[in-house]
Amino acid sequence: MTKKYMKFKTKGTCSREIHIETDGDIIKNVEFVGGCNGNTQGIASLVKGMRIQDVIDKTEGISCNGRGTSCPDQLSKALKELLASKNV
């Protein structure tokens, strides 16, 4: 398996950045910089050990207070970018 690390700059959310570690198509660790600490820790804990595509399927399109995006949605965008780069 291929271990990868990615930093993703978020847009439209309170969090500023997401750090993602993967091993093949499995998420090993996620850390949000900024944002609602308890919620982002919860998201990170829930997705640990999941397949990348499963996380995308569950988080894509979630909106926070009508912003059109959210921390989970930004995570899905980061993971889609990771998949598109063929880094997994």
C-alpha positions as CSV (number, residue, x, y, z in Angstrom):
1,M,0.0,0.0,0.0
2,T,1.0,3.6,-0.6
3,K,1.2,5.9,2.4
4,K,0.4,9.5,1.6
5,Y,0.1,12.8,3.5
6,M,-1.9,15.8,2.2
7,K,-2.6,19.3,3.4
8,F,-5.8,20.8,2.0
9,K,-6.8,24.5,2.3
10,T,-10.5,24.8,3.0
11,K,-12.9,27.3,1.5
12,G,-16.1,28.7,3.1
13,T,-15.6,27.1,6.5
14,C,-14.4,28.1,10.0
15,S,-11.6,25.5,9.6
16,R,-8.6,26.7,7.6
17,E,-6.9,23.5,6.6
18,I,-7.3,19.7,6.8
19,H,-4.3,17.3,7.2
20,I,-5.0,13.8,5.9
21,E,-2.9,10.7,6.1
22,T,-3.9,7.6,4.1
23,D,-2.5,4.1,3.5
24,G,-3.8,3.0,0.1
25,D,-7.5,3.7,0.1
26,I,-7.8,3.7,3.9
27,I,-7.8,6.9,6.0
28,K,-5.3,6.7,8.8
29,N,-5.7,10.1,10.3
30,V,-7.5,13.4,9.8
31,E,-6.8,16.7,11.6
32,F,-8.7,19.9,11.1
33,V,-6.9,23.3,11.7
34,G,-9.5,25.7,13.2
35,G,-13.2,25.1,13.1
36,C,-15.5,23.8,15.9
37,N,-13.0,21.7,17.9
38,G,-15.4,19.1,19.2
39,N,-17.2,18.6,15.8
40,T,-14.0,18.3,13.8
41,Q,-12.5,15.9,16.3
42,G,-15.6,13.8,16.0
43,I,-15.5,13.8,12.2
44,A,-11.8,12.8,12.3
45,S,-12.5,10.0,14.8
46,L,-15.4,8.7,12.8
47,V,-13.6,8.5,9.4
48,K,-10.4,6.9,10.8
49,G,-10.1,3.4,9.2
50,M,-12.7,4.0,6.6
51,R,-12.3,3.7,2.8
52,I,-11.8,7.1,1.1
53,Q,-14.7,6.6,-1.3
54,D,-17.1,5.7,1.6
55,V,-16.2,9.0,3.4
56,I,-16.8,11.0,0.2
57,D,-20.2,9.3,-0.2
58,K,-21.2,10.1,3.3
59,T,-19.9,13.7,3.6
60,E,-20.2,15.3,0.2
61,G,-22.8,18.0,0.0
62,I,-23.3,18.7,3.7
63,S,-23.9,22.4,4.3
64,C,-23.3,24.4,7.5
65,N,-25.7,27.2,8.1
66,G,-26.6,27.7,4.5
67,R,-22.9,28.2,3.4
68,G,-23.1,25.6,0.7
69,T,-20.3,23.7,2.3
70,S,-19.1,22.5,5.7
71,C,-16.1,20.9,7.3
72,P,-17.3,17.4,6.3
73,D,-18.0,18.6,2.7
74,Q,-14.5,20.2,2.5
75,L,-13.1,16.8,3.7
76,S,-14.9,15.1,0.8
77,K,-13.4,17.7,-1.7
78,A,-9.9,17.1,-0.3
79,L,-10.4,13.3,-0.6
80,K,-11.7,13.7,-4.2
81,E,-8.6,15.7,-5.0
82,L,-6.4,13.0,-3.5
83,L,-8.2,10.3,-5.6
84,A,-8.0,12.4,-8.8
85,S,-4.2,12.8,-8.3
86,K,-3.8,9.0,-8.4
87,N,-1.9,9.2,-5.1
88,V,-3.7,6.3,-3.6
